[in-house]
Amino acid sequence: MANRHLSRSIVLQTLFEWDFTGKEVAKLSDILKRNIEEFGPGLTDSSFMENLLETVVNKLETVDGIIVKSAPDWPLDRISTVDRNVLRIGLAELLFGDKKEVPSRVAINEAIELAKTFGGENSGKFVNGVLGTVYKELGEPENEIVPPKRKGKEPIDLSKLPIEKLGGAVVYAKEGNTIYLAFVHDVFGFWTLAKGKIDASTPEEEGVAGKILEEIGIKVKVGENIGRNEYVASDPEKGKIRKQVSYFIAEAQKEDLKLKETGGLDDAKWFEIDDIVDLKMYNDIVPIITKSIEIITSGN
């Protein structure tokens, strides 16, 4: 196992140099060979390093999109080169690796250790938060507990965490007797609600309208508040943050949706109410959507 940890360290150093110098794929093999000779002479696990490196590069667009989705306030170029490539390694093993060879918990814990060793003060927490989010959104395969409970550690005191406000909406439109709902599709394969960070000094309704316009390109009339969600996320500089999301009902004209260019989302569509039962959605927004449909249809 120690050899595998060293192998991952060498892959990280290779990706760091590759990323820092312009991502020329043709140079990757030479960079890896040089790093093996310098940092791992005698290692017999070169095939593991080559396969991991190949997976990261071949799946780079997908992996980077998931990083953006899981850390929406941190564009890739604002995440340090070390943290960015640790996440790429962790996600490559978590999503595309052989679970019999590298179980999910091992992939996540190895990435956290790489971040602690080569990154900054909060790198371990940041990588832990992002990979933990991905793991949960995948449905926690293998029923593993990730991350393992920290013995002797006090539970997080939510009252001491900084709060970040977000706003979202169930956007609907009517055409005759037909009601449509607008959803965005993320890189994890889920249909979800448009939302974003709003200024705490701005009225929530105004902030939500602005975020909907920014994310899917349509103007909305924001109505009733229909629920709130809260979760804890990791920030590479601030550590853990409480994110509080307020959801509203918002009416719009059924116009073409214009998805904001972002690595976290890949589609936006209108659906008739009867069709949404077949959509893959996050459990925490289902009650929000159900309540909104009851309100919308009761006034129809």
HELIX and SHEET records of a PDB file:
HELIX    1   1 ALA A    2  PHE A   20  1                                  19    
HELIX    2   2 VAL A   25  LYS A   27  5                                   3    
HELIX    3   3 LEU A   28  PHE A   39  1                                  12    
HELIX    4   4 SER A   46  ASN A   58  1                                  13    
HELIX    5   5 LEU A   60  SER A   70  1                                  11    
HELIX    6   6 LEU A   76  ARG A   78  5                                   3    
HELIX    7   7 THR A   81  PHE A   96  1                                  16    
HELIX    8   8 SER A  104  PHE A  118  1                                  15    
HELIX    9   9 SER A  123  GLU A  137  1                                  15    
HELIX   10  10 PRO A  141  ASN A  143  5                                   3    
HELIX   11  11 LEU A  158  LYS A  160  5                                   3    
HELIX   12  12 GLU A  204  ILE A  216  1                                  13    
HELIX   13  13 ILE A  273  ASP A  278  5                                   6    
HELIX   14  14 ASN A  283  ILE A  285  5                                   3    
HELIX   15  15 VAL A  286  SER A  298  1                                  13    
SHEET    1   A 4 TRP A 191  THR A 192  0                                        
SHEET    2   A 4 THR A 178  ASP A 186 -1                                        
SHEET    3   A 4 ILE A 163  GLU A 175 -1                                        
SHEET    4   A 4 LYS A 195  LYS A 197 -1                                        
SHEET    1   B 5 TRP A 191  THR A 192  0                                        
SHEET    2   B 5 THR A 178  ASP A 186 -1                                        
SHEET    3   B 5 ILE A 163  GLU A 175 -1                                        
SHEET    4   B 5 GLY A 239  GLU A 251  1                                        
SHEET    5   B 5 LYS A 221  ASP A 235 -1                                        
SHEET    1   C 3 TRP A 191  THR A 192  0                                        
SHEET    2   C 3 THR A 178  ASP A 186 -1                                        
SHEET    3   C 3 LEU A 265  GLU A 272 -1                                        
END                                                                             
